[in-house]
Amino acid sequence: MTGDSTPTIPTDWLTLPDLVALTGEPLGRIRRLLDDKHLVASRRDGTTKVPAAFLMDGHPLPALRGTVIVLEDGGFTEDEVIDWLLAPEESIGMAPIAALRAGRKSEVRRVAQSLA
């Protein structure tokens, strides 16, 4: 699990109202996406926020959910999941979220399972 000192890739942080506007989904649906692990959020500056890198074309990144579940099943908190996804991972050669966005889901999940 990563510590707070690990540098992460830069990302914008979206509030729940930002997600409603970006996705066109009602707030209740956004909350269900969070509850069902299609997205993962953290409290930043006192507000619940989701990294913009977790969305692609206005929708949750499809490969994100399974990876989040693997990490949480391994004992990661939501904050630790976010930190790991955004931090450079030596065994992957980039941040896991960048690898997921590039279609490297299996590789990211193998590494996530090894950490669990």
C-alpha positions in Angstrom: 0.0 0.0 0.0 1.3 3.4 -0.8 2.1 6.2 1.6 1.1 9.8 1.5 4.6 10.8 0.2 4.3 8.9 -3.1 4.0 11.3 -6.0 0.9 10.7 -8.1 -0.1 11.6 -11.6 -1.8 14.9 -11.9 -5.6 14.7 -12.2 -8.5 17.0 -11.8 -10.9 16.1 -8.9 -14.6 16.1 -9.6 -17.3 16.7 -7.0 -20.6 14.9 -7.1 -22.3 17.9 -8.8 -19.4 17.9 -11.4 -20.1 14.2 -12.1 -23.8 14.9 -12.6 -23.0 17.7 -15.1 -20.3 15.6 -16.9 -22.2 12.3 -17.1 -25.8 13.7 -17.4 -26.8 11.2 -14.8 -28.9 12.1 -11.7 -27.2 12.3 -8.3 -28.9 9.1 -7.2 -27.3 7.2 -10.1 -23.9 8.8 -9.3 -24.2 7.5 -5.7 -25.1 4.0 -7.0 -22.0 4.1 -9.3 -20.0 4.8 -6.2 -21.8 2.2 -4.0 -21.3 -0.4 -6.8 -17.6 0.4 -7.2 -17.9 1.7 -10.8 -16.3 4.8 -9.3 -14.3 5.4 -6.1 -14.3 8.7 -4.2 -12.3 10.3 -1.5 -12.9 13.3 0.8 -10.6 16.1 -0.5 -10.8 19.6 0.9 -13.8 18.5 2.9 -15.8 17.4 -0.2 -16.3 14.0 -1.7 -14.4 13.9 -5.0 -13.5 11.5 -7.8 -10.4 11.7 -9.9 -11.3 12.8 -13.4 -8.9 10.1 -14.7 -11.4 7.5 -13.5 -13.8 8.6 -16.3 -13.5 8.2 -20.1 -15.8 9.9 -22.5 -18.2 11.0 -19.7 -18.5 7.4 -18.3 -16.7 5.4 -15.6 -13.7 3.6 -17.0 -15.1 0.0 -17.6 -11.9 -1.7 -16.2 -12.0 0.3 -13.0 -14.7 -1.6 -11.1 -13.0 -5.0 -11.0 -9.7 -3.5 -10.1 -11.2 -1.5 -7.2 -12.9 -4.7 -6.0 -9.7 -6.7 -6.1 -7.9 -4.0 -4.1 -10.7 -3.5 -1.5 -10.9 -7.3 -1.1 -7.2 -7.2 -0.3 -7.8 -4.7 2.5 -7.2 -1.4 0.8 -9.3 1.5 1.9 -10.9 3.8 -0.7 -8.2 6.4 -0.2 -5.5 3.7 -0.6 -7.2 2.4 -3.8 -7.1 5.9 -5.3 -3.5 6.5 -4.2 -2.4 3.2 -5.7 -4.2 3.8 -9.0 -2.7 7.3 -9.4 0.9 6.6 -8.2 3.5 5.3 -10.6 3.8 1.5 -10.3 7.3 0.2 -11.1 6.1 -3.3 -12.1 3.7 -1.7 -14.7 6.0 1.1 -15.8 3.3 3.7 -15.3 0.4 4.6 -13.0 -2.1 1.8 -12.9 -4.9 4.2 -14.0 -2.9 5.1 -17.0 -2.4 1.4 -17.8 -6.2 0.7 -17.4 -6.9 3.6 -19.7 -4.5 2.1 -22.2 -6.3 -1.3 -22.1 -3.9 -3.1 -19.9 -6.5 -4.4 -17.4 -5.2 -7.9 -17.0 -1.7 -6.7 -16.1 -3.0 -4.1 -13.6 -5.2 -6.7 -11.9 -2.4 -9.2 -11.6 -0.3 -6.6 -9.8 -3.3 -5.6 -7.7 -3.9 -9.3 -6.7 -0.2 -9.6 -5.7 -0.6 -6.7 -3.3 -3.8 -8.1 -1.7 
